[in-house]
Amino acid sequence: MRIRGLLIVLIVALSGVLLYLAAFWEPVSPRAISRIEPHSQLPQSASPPGGDFTLQGPQGPVALKDYRGKVVLIYFGYTYCPDVCPTSLSLLAQALSELQAGERPRVQAIFVSLDPERDTPARLKDYAPFFHPSLIGLTGTPQQIAAVAQQYGARYQKQPANAEGQYAVDHSSVTYVVDAQGRLAAALPHGQPPAQIVATIRQQLAAAAP
C-alpha cells in the first residue's frame, strides 16, 4: 500500500509539472538558463503564529477573514517556479478533487506569490485556476508579502538576476492549514500525498462542525 501511495504521488506530481510546462513555460535562451542559480528549498521557520492578512486578489483585496468558517489551505510560491510549486499545487488540487460535494464549499485554497515583481494579479488569475478552479492567487507589495510570509514561517530568498533578467526564488515548500476560526492548525510538508491532505482537511471540518 505504501508503494502504491508513493506511485500515485509521483504520477500526480509529474502530470502536474508537465501540464504546467505546457501552459506556462516561457522559452529562455540557453545562455540565460546557464546563468540562473539552481532552485533550492529552504526550511520552514519554527513555530509560526499565523493570523489574518489582506492581499491583492484577481478582483481586488482579499482577506483571510473573508473565509472564516472555512478550512483554508495556503501555499507560498511563485508562478515561474519550475518544479516545487507545480508539484505541490498538483497534489493539493488532487486532494481538493477528492473531497465530497458537501465538503468543497467549506474549503478554500490560496496561493500566495513570493515574487510580486513578476506575479501580477492578471498572471495569477490565469495561473491559480489552472491547477484547480477553487484555487485563488494573491499578491501584494514586497513589504506585504514579507509580513505574511513571516507570520506563517514561510522562508524565501530571491536569487540575483542574470544578464537577461532571469532569476529564481528559493523558498520553503509547505501547505499551511488554517482552521475555521482562522487559526493556524497544521503545516503539511512538501510531497504530502493527496490522501493525507484530505484526511487533514476532514479532521478540521469535523472539529468545526456544530
ZABABA-945648 format. One record per residue: residue number from 1; x, y, z of N, C-alpha, C, O in turn; residue in one letter. Coordinates in Angstrom, 3 decimals. Each point is the difference from the previous one (the first is absolute). Example, Ala and Ser with C-alpha at 12.3 -4.5 7.8 and 13.67 -1.06 7.14 Angstrom:
BEGIN
  num    n.east   n.north      n.up   ca.east  ca.north     ca.up    c.east   c.north      c.up    o.east   o.north      o.up  residuo
    1    13.190    -5.690     7.800    -0.890     1.190     0.000     0.900     1.200     0.000     1.036    -0.019     0.665        A
    2    -1.386     1.069    -1.385     0.820     1.190     0.060    -0.770     1.090     0.730     0.509     1.108     0.169        S
% end
This chain:
BEGIN
  num    n.east   n.north      n.up   ca.east  ca.north     ca.up    c.east   c.north      c.up    o.east   o.north      o.up  residuo
    1     0.827    -1.204     0.000    -0.827     1.204     0.000     0.863     1.256     0.000    -0.325     0.991    -0.653        M
    2     1.443    -1.048     1.403     0.858     1.178     0.055     0.629     0.278    -1.359     0.091     1.151    -0.427        R
    3     0.346    -2.221    -0.256     0.594     0.170    -1.322    -1.034     0.546    -0.973     0.305     0.869    -0.817        I
    4    -1.524    -1.377     0.908    -1.071     0.480    -0.880    -0.255     1.480     0.242    -0.199     0.764    -0.945        R
    5     0.203    -0.359     2.217    -0.220     1.407     0.318     1.092     0.887    -0.558    -0.273     1.085    -0.512        G
    6     1.524    -1.551     0.610     1.119     0.776    -0.538    -0.097     0.119    -1.513     0.314     1.048    -0.566        L
    7    -0.747    -2.117    -0.089    -0.157     0.046    -1.450    -1.066     1.003    -0.404     0.162     0.725    -0.981        L
    8    -1.255    -0.682     1.740    -1.068     0.957    -0.292     0.521     1.424     0.127    -0.279     0.849    -0.846        I
    9     1.040    -0.592     1.915     0.571     1.334     0.205     0.895     0.379    -1.169    -0.081     1.117    -0.511        V
   10     0.937    -2.045     0.083     0.923     0.279    -1.096    -0.742     0.259    -1.303     0.364     0.900    -0.756        L
   11    -1.402    -1.685     0.492    -0.767     0.171    -1.235    -0.713     1.342    -0.008     0.040     0.724    -0.994        I
   12    -0.696    -0.389     2.108    -0.708     1.279     0.091     0.972     1.157    -0.142    -0.266     0.958    -0.726        V
   13     1.397    -1.047     1.421     0.984     1.080    -0.036     0.570     0.185    -1.400     0.092     1.125    -0.491        A
   14     0.292    -2.225    -0.152     0.577     0.087    -1.338    -1.013     0.543    -0.998     0.344     0.811    -0.861        L
   15    -1.588    -1.254     0.973    -1.042     0.498    -0.897    -0.184     1.499     0.169    -0.147     0.736    -0.976        S
   16     0.157    -0.293     2.234    -0.164     1.426     0.268     1.126     0.824    -0.577    -0.238     1.058    -0.583        G
   17     1.466    -1.530     0.738     1.157     0.731    -0.528    -0.064     0.077    -1.521     0.255     1.059    -0.573        V
   18    -0.589    -2.161    -0.086    -0.062    -0.009    -1.458    -1.097     0.921    -0.515     0.207     0.726    -0.972        L
   19    -1.368    -0.747     1.612    -1.082     0.893    -0.408     0.374     1.453     0.229    -0.297     0.870    -0.818        L
   20     0.953    -0.621     1.945     0.441     1.367     0.301     0.977     0.495    -1.060    -0.130     1.122    -0.490        Y
   21     1.101    -1.945     0.138     0.985     0.407    -0.998    -0.660     0.270    -1.345     0.384     0.924    -0.717        L
   22    -1.380    -1.739     0.382    -0.687     0.190    -1.271    -0.763     1.318    -0.037    -0.102     0.635    -1.050        A
   23    -0.434    -0.224     2.201    -0.841     1.196     0.031     0.752     1.276     0.332    -0.330     1.063    -0.526        A
   24     1.340    -1.148     1.394     0.615     1.217     0.527     1.486     0.148    -0.286     0.568     1.057     0.273        F
   25     0.075    -2.082    -0.813     1.435     0.118    -0.230     0.273     1.037    -1.060    -0.628     0.000    -1.059        W
   26     1.572     0.890     1.343     0.394     1.031    -0.946     1.437    -0.261    -0.424     0.893    -0.052     0.847        E
   27    -0.655    -0.115    -2.148     1.351    -0.331    -0.455     1.022     1.033     0.441    -0.254     1.204    -0.045        P
   28     1.405    -1.685     0.467     1.109     0.855     0.400     1.237    -0.506    -0.731     0.157    -1.206    -0.192        V
   29     0.702     2.096    -0.207     1.180    -0.406    -0.757     0.893    -0.896     0.843     0.016     0.139     1.223        S
   30     0.739    -1.069    -1.845     0.911    -0.870     0.754     0.985     0.796     0.835     0.350    -0.411     1.107        P
   31     0.105     1.555    -1.629     0.946     0.810     0.768    -0.635     0.495     1.289     0.645     0.021     1.048        R
   32    -1.935     0.384    -1.130    -0.681     0.485     1.205    -0.186    -1.120     1.001     0.186     0.195     1.201        A
   33    -0.558    -1.379    -1.697    -0.222    -1.131     0.897     1.276    -0.365     0.742    -0.028    -0.304     1.192        I
   34     1.142     0.338    -1.903     1.261    -0.397     0.620     0.420     0.939     1.109     0.819    -0.365     0.845        S
   35    -1.372     1.581    -0.833     0.407     0.983     0.992    -0.974     0.116     1.165     0.224     0.799     0.910        R
   36    -1.298    -1.577    -0.920    -0.955     0.026     1.101     0.450    -0.993     1.063     0.306    -1.152    -0.306        I
   37    -0.268     1.602     1.545     0.377    -0.895     1.090    -1.061    -1.084     0.163    -1.184     0.286    -0.178        E
   38     1.564    -1.520     0.511    -0.981    -1.071     0.196    -1.015     0.369     1.073     0.327     0.662     0.986        P
   39    -1.566    -1.104    -1.195    -1.060     0.259     0.968     0.200    -0.891     1.217     0.261    -1.196    -0.135        H
   40    -0.381     1.772     1.309     0.201    -0.756     1.239    -1.190     0.173     0.924    -0.649     1.046     0.009        S
   41     0.369    -2.095     0.777    -1.024     0.099     1.039     0.646     0.482     1.291     1.082    -0.455     0.371        Q
   42    -1.747     1.373     0.305     0.467     0.481     1.290    -0.844    -0.627     1.098    -1.167    -0.312    -0.238        L
   43     1.715     0.116     1.431    -0.790    -0.566     1.100    -1.038     0.990     0.502     0.162     1.214    -0.127        P
   44    -1.224    -1.749     0.696    -1.038     0.834     0.595     0.498     0.582     1.320     0.749    -0.650     0.729        Q
   45    -1.168     1.875    -0.428     0.320     0.585     1.301    -0.768    -0.736     1.096    -1.089    -0.520    -0.244        S
   46     1.646     0.476     1.431    -0.617    -0.735     1.107    -1.127     0.793     0.642     0.087     1.221     0.130        A
   47    -1.146    -1.917     0.273    -1.111     0.547     0.793    -0.566     1.310    -0.538    -0.020     0.992     0.728        S
   48    -0.442    -0.955    -1.983    -0.607     1.229    -0.510    -1.351     0.245     0.653    -0.703    -0.959     0.320        P
   49     0.315     2.227    -0.111    -1.275     0.288     0.656    -1.205    -0.066    -0.927    -1.112    -0.273     0.452        P
   50     1.319     0.524    -1.766    -1.139     0.083    -0.902    -0.756     1.293     0.234     0.563     0.969     0.509        G
   51    -1.834    -0.949    -0.876    -0.822     1.181     0.241    -0.539     0.622    -1.273     0.346    -0.407    -1.109        G
   52    -1.205     1.407     1.293    -0.676     0.643    -1.125     0.957     0.844    -0.836     1.038     0.461     0.473        D
   53    -1.425    -0.279    -1.724     0.739     0.871    -0.911    -0.929     0.411    -1.132    -1.045    -0.615    -0.213        F
   54     1.426     1.644    -0.498    -0.727     0.453    -1.180     0.994     0.216    -1.131     0.993     0.708     0.170        T
   55    -1.257    -1.318    -1.328     0.847     0.149    -1.173    -0.872     0.272    -1.229    -1.227     0.050     0.091        L
   56     1.873     0.120    -1.221    -0.715     0.335    -1.224    -0.362    -1.249    -0.782     0.870    -0.800    -0.347        Q
   57    -2.165     0.635     0.069    -0.474    -1.108    -0.805    -0.322     0.449    -1.410     0.219     1.165    -0.332        G
   58    -0.731    -2.050    -0.508    -0.308     0.338    -1.394    -1.029     1.115    -0.140     0.045     0.772    -0.957        P
   59    -0.975    -0.685     1.912    -1.069     0.985    -0.082     0.110     1.097     1.048    -0.907     0.823     0.124        Q
   60     1.990    -0.794     0.626     0.143     0.993     1.059     0.552    -0.618     1.268     0.450    -1.146    -0.008        G
   61    -0.482     1.905     1.110     0.554    -0.501     1.264    -0.718    -1.262     0.483    -1.220    -0.125    -0.115        P
   62     2.002    -0.798     0.655    -0.527    -1.239     0.576     0.593    -0.147     1.393     1.217     0.061     0.175        V
   63    -2.081    -0.256     0.812     0.450    -0.169     1.384    -0.238    -1.437     0.444    -0.989    -0.622    -0.387        A
   64     1.892     0.106     1.193    -0.182    -1.355     0.518    -1.310    -0.112     0.771    -0.669    -1.033    -0.050        L
   65     0.305     2.094     0.761    -1.234    -0.042     0.791    -1.243    -0.109    -0.875    -1.077    -0.328     0.497        K
   66     1.214     0.602    -1.803    -1.128    -0.188    -0.918    -0.437    -1.462    -0.037    -1.137    -0.306    -0.359        D
   67     2.036    -0.584     0.727    -0.276    -1.434    -0.068    -0.206    -0.619     1.379     0.129    -1.211     0.174        Y
   68    -0.448     2.053     0.797    -0.272    -0.521     1.339    -1.169    -0.982    -0.077    -1.005     0.271    -0.657        R
   69     1.146    -1.398     1.326    -0.990    -1.063    -0.086     0.405    -1.089    -0.976    -0.611    -1.068    -0.042        G
   70     1.654     1.345    -0.750     0.522    -0.993    -0.939     1.387    -0.459     0.443     0.699     0.703     0.730        K
   71    -0.321    -1.880    -1.181     1.379    -0.457     0.160     0.781     0.560    -1.186    -0.394    -0.191    -1.150        V
   72     1.494     0.879     1.426     0.774     0.667    -1.052     1.382    -0.644    -0.106     0.676    -0.215     1.006        V
   73    -0.272    -0.084    -2.224     1.337    -0.534    -0.256     0.811     1.067    -0.734    -0.439     0.517    -1.027        L
   74     1.611    -0.189     1.546     0.822     1.075    -0.549     1.344    -0.561    -0.445     0.678    -0.700     0.752        I
   75    -0.306     1.020    -1.986     1.316    -0.405    -0.508     0.733     1.232    -0.521    -0.574     0.798    -0.743        Y
   76     1.832    -0.640     1.128     0.833     1.118    -0.438     0.944    -0.472    -1.108     0.710    -0.991     0.171        F
   77    -0.702     1.687    -1.291     0.880    -0.361    -1.104     0.040     1.116    -1.024    -0.236     1.163     0.326        G
   78     0.536    -1.518    -1.565    -0.020     1.011    -1.063    -0.242    -0.676    -1.338     0.345    -1.168    -0.181        Y
   79    -0.934     1.891    -0.753    -0.480    -0.620    -1.232     1.120    -0.456    -0.920    -0.213    -0.883    -0.831        T
   80     1.397     1.461     0.957     1.123    -0.405    -0.843     0.777    -1.170     0.607     1.007    -0.431    -0.562        Y
   81    -1.457    -0.072     1.679     0.631    -1.149     0.656    -0.086    -1.207    -0.939    -1.095    -0.360    -0.431        C
   82     2.219    -0.267     0.109    -0.020    -1.063    -1.004    -0.357    -1.387     0.508    -0.297    -0.886    -0.802        P
   83     0.318     0.673     2.113    -0.137    -1.375     0.473    -0.795    -0.144     1.295    -1.034    -0.667     0.019        D
   84     1.501     1.276     1.045    -0.602    -0.217     1.319    -1.454     0.463     0.043    -0.868    -0.729     0.482        V
   85     0.600     1.924    -0.977    -1.368     0.535     0.070    -0.996    -0.806    -0.831    -1.057    -0.365     0.516        C
   86     1.356     0.071    -1.788    -0.947    -0.816    -0.763    -0.271    -1.359     0.641    -1.125    -0.500    -0.038        P
   87     2.164    -0.092     0.625    -0.181    -1.289     0.670    -0.940     0.134     1.187    -0.958    -0.761     0.126        T
   88     1.229     1.726     0.744    -0.818     0.183     1.202    -1.433     0.373    -0.347    -0.940    -0.513     0.607        S
   89     0.766     1.405    -1.579    -1.348     0.428    -0.369    -0.778    -1.115    -0.688    -1.222    -0.071     0.131        L
   90     1.908    -0.792    -0.856    -0.679    -1.140    -0.626    -0.506    -0.983     1.048    -1.108    -0.522    -0.118        S
   91     1.916     0.269     1.141    -0.427    -0.881     1.085    -1.158     0.617     0.777    -0.941    -0.693     0.386        L
   92     1.020     2.000    -0.162    -1.087     0.694     0.690    -1.277    -0.049    -0.831    -1.084    -0.238     0.533        L
   93     1.213     0.461    -1.828    -1.165    -0.037    -0.882    -0.647    -1.379    -0.009    -1.226    -0.113    -0.003        A
   94     2.045    -0.934     0.000    -0.539    -1.355     0.038    -0.775    -0.233     1.291    -1.058    -0.629    -0.006        Q
   95     1.588     1.137     1.104    -0.696    -0.140     1.284    -1.336     0.730    -0.026    -1.006    -0.531     0.470        A
   96     0.988     1.735    -1.012    -1.254     0.758    -0.076    -1.029    -0.732    -0.859    -1.195     0.022     0.294        L
   97     1.668    -0.663    -1.347    -0.908    -0.729    -0.887    -0.579    -1.246     0.660    -1.049    -0.495    -0.411        S
   98     1.730    -0.009     1.432    -0.474    -1.202     0.689    -0.992     0.302     1.119    -0.559    -0.924     0.592        E
   99     0.337     2.185    -0.298    -0.980     0.357     1.031    -1.414    -0.290    -0.483    -0.277     0.037    -1.199        L
  100    -0.606    -0.324     2.133    -1.401    -0.221    -0.326    -0.671     1.329    -0.354     0.471     1.072     0.380        Q
  101    -1.580    -1.169    -1.114    -0.696     1.210    -0.448    -0.383     0.903     1.173     0.050     1.224    -0.116        A
  102    -0.429    -1.819     1.230    -0.389     0.792     1.162     1.170     0.619     0.739    -0.181     0.920     0.798        G
  103     1.386    -1.422    -1.059     1.190     0.519     0.675     0.625     1.182    -0.739     0.560     0.899     0.626        E
  104    -0.655    -0.902    -1.941     0.722     0.985    -0.814    -0.343     1.451     0.325     0.906     0.833     0.040        R
  105    -2.187    -0.490     0.195    -0.297     1.403     0.313     0.589     0.466     1.329     0.032     1.199     0.275        P
  106     0.428    -2.123     0.539     0.544     0.349     1.323     1.524     0.062     0.008     0.626     0.086     1.056        R
  107    -0.040    -0.130    -2.257     1.462    -0.003    -0.120     0.430     1.044    -1.030    -0.622     0.132    -1.054        V
  108     1.683     0.606     1.363     0.555     0.971    -0.938     1.508    -0.182    -0.085     0.663    -0.158     1.025        Q
  109    -0.119     0.178    -2.231     1.446    -0.107    -0.207     0.539     1.327    -0.522    -0.612     0.628    -0.864        A
  110     1.762    -0.203     1.393     0.608     1.288    -0.352     1.460    -0.212    -0.387     0.740    -0.711     0.680        I
  111    -0.343     1.334    -1.774     1.401     0.014    -0.432     0.526     1.420     0.182    -0.490     0.927    -0.644        F
  112     1.479    -0.749     1.513     0.581     1.319     0.256     1.322     0.105    -0.747     0.907    -0.803     0.219        V
  113    -0.797     1.789    -1.095     1.219     0.162    -0.783     1.126     0.612     0.826    -0.201     0.965     0.738        S
  114     1.382    -1.544    -0.879     1.209     0.532     0.622     0.823     0.809    -1.003     1.143     0.368     0.271        L
  115    -1.735    -0.103    -1.418     0.685     0.725    -1.080    -0.910     1.110    -0.519    -0.413    -0.035    -1.159        D
  116     0.092     1.032     2.011    -0.973     1.016    -0.400     0.442     0.855    -1.182    -0.838     0.605    -0.668        P
  117     2.137    -0.546     0.400     0.468     0.793    -1.133    -0.485    -0.570    -1.332    -0.301     0.756    -0.924        E
  118     0.224    -2.077     0.819    -0.421    -0.634    -1.255    -1.414    -0.553     0.063    -0.693    -0.048    -1.017        R
  119     0.260    -0.367     2.191    -1.318    -0.636     0.126    -1.078     1.054     0.216    -0.353     0.323     1.134        D
  120    -0.154     0.196    -2.216    -1.071     0.991     0.055    -1.334    -0.693     0.277    -0.110    -1.212    -0.186        T
  121    -0.907     1.962     0.627    -1.322    -0.607     0.182    -0.508    -0.672    -1.274    -0.649    -1.044     0.062        P
  122     0.943     1.642    -1.216    -0.458    -0.582    -1.266     0.667    -1.351    -0.257    -0.657    -0.944    -0.437        A
  123     1.952     0.853     0.707     0.695    -1.278    -0.206    -0.505    -1.050     0.984    -0.209    -1.155    -0.373        R
  124     0.015     1.552     1.621    -0.495    -0.936     1.011    -1.422    -0.452    -0.304    -0.385    -1.122     0.329        L
  125    -0.392     1.995    -0.956    -1.376    -0.355    -0.362    -0.017    -1.164    -0.982    -0.916    -0.821     0.029        K
  126     1.920     0.743    -0.895     0.110    -1.119    -0.939     0.680    -1.208     0.642    -0.377    -1.144    -0.252        D
  127     1.373     1.410     1.075     0.838    -1.073     0.543    -0.732    -0.871     1.015    -0.023    -1.224    -0.133        Y
  128    -0.575     1.845     1.146    -0.582    -0.773     1.103    -1.110    -0.954    -0.446     0.054    -1.181     0.343        A
  129    -1.062     1.647    -1.097    -1.077    -0.917    -0.398     0.453    -1.086    -0.960    -0.718    -0.976    -0.217        P
  130     1.906     1.136    -0.361     0.527    -1.050    -0.869     0.121    -1.313     0.762    -0.206    -1.073    -0.566        F
  131     0.537     1.159     1.843     0.148    -1.197     0.827    -1.342    -0.467     0.552    -0.290    -1.197     0.003        F
  132    -0.534     2.140     0.466    -1.331    -0.346     0.507    -0.873     1.252    -0.045     0.474     1.090     0.320        H
  133    -1.744    -1.228    -0.714    -0.871     1.173    -0.130    -0.166     0.806     1.282    -0.241     1.205    -0.058        P
  134     0.365    -1.848     1.208    -0.224     0.711     1.258     1.261     0.649     0.557    -0.066     0.717     0.998        S
  135     1.218    -0.958    -1.632     1.258     0.582     0.483     0.080     1.460    -0.416    -0.177     0.321    -1.175        L
  136     0.443     0.569     2.132     0.107     1.427    -0.278     1.430     0.458     0.240     0.624    -0.391     0.986        I
  137    -0.104     1.219    -1.887     1.356     0.512     0.120     0.019     1.407     0.557    -0.764     0.856    -0.445        G
  138     1.629    -0.607     1.416     0.091     1.310     0.642     1.413     0.561    -0.108     0.979    -0.746     0.003        L
  139    -0.888     2.066    -0.099     1.281     0.680    -0.019    -0.114     1.281     0.821    -1.028     0.247     0.630        T
  140     2.067     0.554    -0.637     0.009     1.239     0.778     1.314     0.715    -0.201     0.770    -0.355    -0.892        G
  141    -0.506     1.346     1.700     1.294     0.661    -0.058     1.051    -0.932     0.600    -0.345    -0.910     0.753        T
  142     1.616     1.123    -1.072     1.037    -0.827     0.627    -0.073     0.022     1.519     0.267    -1.011     0.650        P
  143    -0.628     2.161    -0.078    -0.098     0.111     1.459    -1.172    -0.823     0.538     0.123    -0.656     1.035        Q
  144    -1.252     0.689    -1.735    -1.162    -0.781     0.429     0.288    -1.498    -0.077    -0.339    -0.755     0.911        Q
  145     0.966     0.337    -2.005     0.325    -1.418    -0.163     0.956    -0.456     1.089    -0.169    -1.080     0.567        I
  146     1.173     1.900    -0.272     0.975    -0.356     1.038    -0.678    -0.154     1.355     0.343    -0.897     0.770        A
  147    -1.308     1.774    -0.476    -0.693    -0.057     1.287    -0.838    -1.269     0.125     0.017    -0.656     1.041        A
  148    -0.751     0.308    -2.099    -0.846    -1.196     0.043     0.861    -1.263     0.052    -0.310    -0.937     0.736        V
  149     1.378     0.917    -1.509     0.903    -1.156     0.027     0.579    -0.200     1.395     0.120    -1.132     0.468        A
  150     0.236     2.218     0.189     0.539    -0.106     1.360    -1.052    -0.531     0.962     0.313    -0.802     0.879        Q
  151    -1.558     1.242    -1.037    -1.080    -0.488     0.857    -0.109    -1.521    -0.045    -0.248    -0.653     1.013        Q
  152     0.438     0.110    -2.207    -0.224    -1.435    -0.190     1.289    -0.822    -0.037    -0.040    -1.213    -0.205        Y
  153     1.167     1.866     0.401     1.253    -0.742     0.035     0.495    -0.433    -1.359     0.844    -0.890    -0.101        G
  154    -1.366     1.517    -0.959     0.452    -0.329    -1.353     1.275     0.778    -0.299     0.009     1.230     0.050        A
  155     1.047    -1.934    -0.354     1.278     0.648    -0.281     0.236     0.072    -1.505    -0.358    -0.917    -0.739        R
  156     0.958     2.002     0.299     0.306     0.132    -1.426     1.153     0.969    -0.200     0.272     0.853     0.844        Y
  157     0.390    -1.002    -1.968     1.135     0.862    -0.324     0.117     0.120    -1.509     0.181    -0.994    -0.703        Q
  158    -0.286     2.209     0.218     0.140     0.258    -1.433     1.473    -0.078    -0.385     0.848     0.644     0.618        K
  159    -0.554    -1.439    -1.642     1.368    -0.126    -0.482     0.346     1.165    -0.930    -0.898     0.573    -0.617        Q
  160     2.160    -0.214     0.503     0.390     1.089    -0.906    -0.409    -0.315    -1.440     0.117    -1.138    -0.456        P
  161    -0.592     2.153    -0.243    -0.381    -0.181    -1.401     1.243    -0.109    -0.875     1.040     0.589     0.295        A
  162    -1.169    -1.351    -1.372     1.112    -0.095    -0.939    -0.050     1.170    -0.982    -0.807     0.916     0.159        N
  163     1.658    -0.950    -1.155     0.098     1.110    -0.946    -1.286     0.219    -0.783    -0.243     1.097    -0.503        A
  164    -0.574    -2.123     0.397    -1.249     0.110    -0.747    -1.207     0.193     0.911    -1.143    -0.090    -0.448        E
  165     1.397     0.352     1.717    -1.087     0.302     0.926    -0.713    -1.198     0.572    -1.018     0.161     0.673        G
  166     1.517    -1.365    -0.918    -0.633    -1.204     0.518     0.522    -0.299     1.402     1.189     0.156     0.280        Q
  167    -2.093    -0.587     0.594     0.423    -0.342     1.358    -0.936    -1.032     0.606    -1.136    -0.165    -0.443        Y
  168     1.628    -0.523     1.458    -0.791    -0.971     0.757    -0.272     0.559     1.388     0.691     0.905     0.470        A
  169    -1.700    -1.454     0.171    -0.316     0.351     1.387     0.036    -1.291     0.813    -0.899    -0.833    -0.112        V
  170     1.920     0.668     0.917     0.058    -1.156     0.893    -1.045     0.178     1.095    -0.165     1.103     0.520        D
  171    -0.534    -2.163    -0.168    -1.042     0.141     1.022    -0.304    -1.339     0.662     0.279    -1.064    -0.552        H
  172    -0.851     1.142     1.735    -0.489    -1.202     0.665    -1.246    -0.483    -0.736    -0.663     0.782    -0.682        S
  173     0.349    -2.052     0.816    -1.150    -0.570    -0.704    -0.895    -0.711     1.004     0.170    -1.186     0.283        S
  174    -1.122     1.937     0.246    -0.892    -0.496     1.052    -1.422     0.447    -0.314    -0.213     1.133    -0.431        V
  175    -0.752    -2.003     0.642    -1.408     0.375    -0.112    -0.538     0.232     1.404    -0.036    -0.916     0.822        T
  176    -0.378     2.139    -0.557    -0.486     0.374     1.330    -1.514    -0.179     0.058    -0.722     0.399    -0.914        Y
  177     0.263    -0.999     1.992    -1.428    -0.260     0.187    -0.519     0.908     1.105     0.471    -0.052     1.136        V
  178    -1.447     0.884    -1.484    -0.607     0.934     0.948    -1.402    -0.497     0.328    -0.775    -0.311    -0.904        V
  179     0.448     0.235     2.174    -1.303    -0.543     0.383    -1.119     1.021    -0.206     0.249     1.135    -0.408        D
  180    -1.473    -1.549     0.693    -1.168     0.837    -0.266    -0.042     1.266     0.841    -0.743     0.928    -0.319        A
  181     1.529    -0.876     1.389     0.080     1.196     0.842     1.162     0.910    -0.399     0.249     1.012     0.656        Q
  182     0.458    -1.366    -1.725     1.100     0.820    -0.476     1.322    -0.273     0.671     0.929     0.798    -0.121        G
  183    -0.819    -1.917     0.831     1.235    -0.338     0.706     0.831    -0.981    -0.816    -0.542    -0.904    -0.637        R
  184     1.848     1.083     0.658     0.893    -0.936    -0.677    -0.060    -1.341     0.720     0.357    -0.101     1.173        L
  185    -0.813    -0.929    -1.888    -0.241    -1.297     0.629     1.026    -1.059    -0.370     0.250    -0.913     0.786        A
  186     0.347     1.019    -1.967     0.946    -1.028    -0.442     0.881     0.549    -1.104    -0.356     0.961    -0.683        A
  187     1.512    -1.587     0.520     0.928     0.338    -1.082     0.410    -1.303    -0.666     0.712    -0.807     0.597        A
  188    -1.154     0.599    -1.828     0.252    -1.246    -0.716     1.256     0.139    -0.851     0.081     0.913    -0.821        L
  189     0.895    -1.794     0.996     1.259     0.113    -0.741    -0.161    -0.307    -1.482    -1.006    -0.565    -0.429        P
  190     1.999     0.941    -0.329     0.015    -0.223    -1.448    -0.144    -1.490    -0.313     0.590    -0.847     0.670        H
  191    -1.379     0.546    -1.693    -0.169    -1.376    -0.438    -1.045    -0.784     0.757    -0.076    -1.221    -0.140        G
  192    -0.737     1.899     0.944    -1.044    -0.690     0.759    -1.008    -0.618    -0.968    -0.504     0.697    -0.881        Q
  193     0.198    -1.990     1.024    -0.950    -0.645    -0.906    -1.388     0.630     0.107    -0.384     0.462     1.075        P
  194    -0.370    -0.439    -2.169    -1.350     0.562     0.041    -0.868    -0.604     1.097    -0.782     0.712     0.630        P
  195     0.911    -2.013    -0.394    -0.815    -0.649     1.031     0.265     0.594     1.378    -0.923     0.150     0.801        A
  196     2.179     0.188    -0.521     0.334     0.589     1.292    -0.516     1.430     0.095    -0.440     0.438     1.063        Q
  197     0.495     0.288    -2.175    -0.551     1.359    -0.016    -1.498    -0.047     0.261    -0.529     0.787     0.785        I
  198    -0.147    -1.717    -1.450    -1.446    -0.151     0.200    -0.304    -0.348     1.451    -0.933     0.549     0.585        V
  199     1.706    -1.451    -0.004    -0.224    -0.395     1.395     0.150     1.193     0.939    -0.769     0.145     0.950        A
  200     1.752     0.705    -1.213     0.204     1.186     0.835    -1.155     0.974    -0.152    -0.472     0.571     0.983        T
  201     0.016    -0.379    -2.215    -1.143     0.886    -0.237    -1.228    -0.509     0.746    -0.693     0.771     0.664        I
  202     0.430    -2.052    -0.774    -1.195    -0.568     0.637     0.089     0.064     1.523    -1.012     0.157     0.684        R
  203     2.210    -0.277    -0.170     0.177     0.141     1.447    -0.411     1.398     0.452    -0.662     0.160     1.025        Q
  204     1.058     0.842    -1.794    -0.351     1.374     0.345    -1.483     0.287    -0.239    -0.620     0.747     0.757        Q
  205     0.057    -1.336    -1.800    -1.436     0.169    -0.244    -0.813    -0.605     1.137    -0.995     0.576     0.439        L
  206     1.424    -1.738     0.031    -0.704    -0.650     1.106     0.089     0.835     1.268    -0.962     0.087     0.762        A
  207     2.122     0.528    -0.539     0.175     0.825     1.197    -0.867     1.248    -0.049    -0.380     0.543     1.037        A
  208     0.066    -0.086    -2.264    -0.802     1.218    -0.153    -1.491    -0.276    -0.032    -0.808     0.928     0.052        A
  209     0.438    -2.205    -0.138    -1.419    -0.344    -0.088    -0.728     0.382     1.281     0.530    -0.196     1.093        A
  210    -1.752     0.745    -1.216    -0.766     0.389     1.200    -0.417    -1.203     0.830    -0.646     0.159     1.035        P
% end
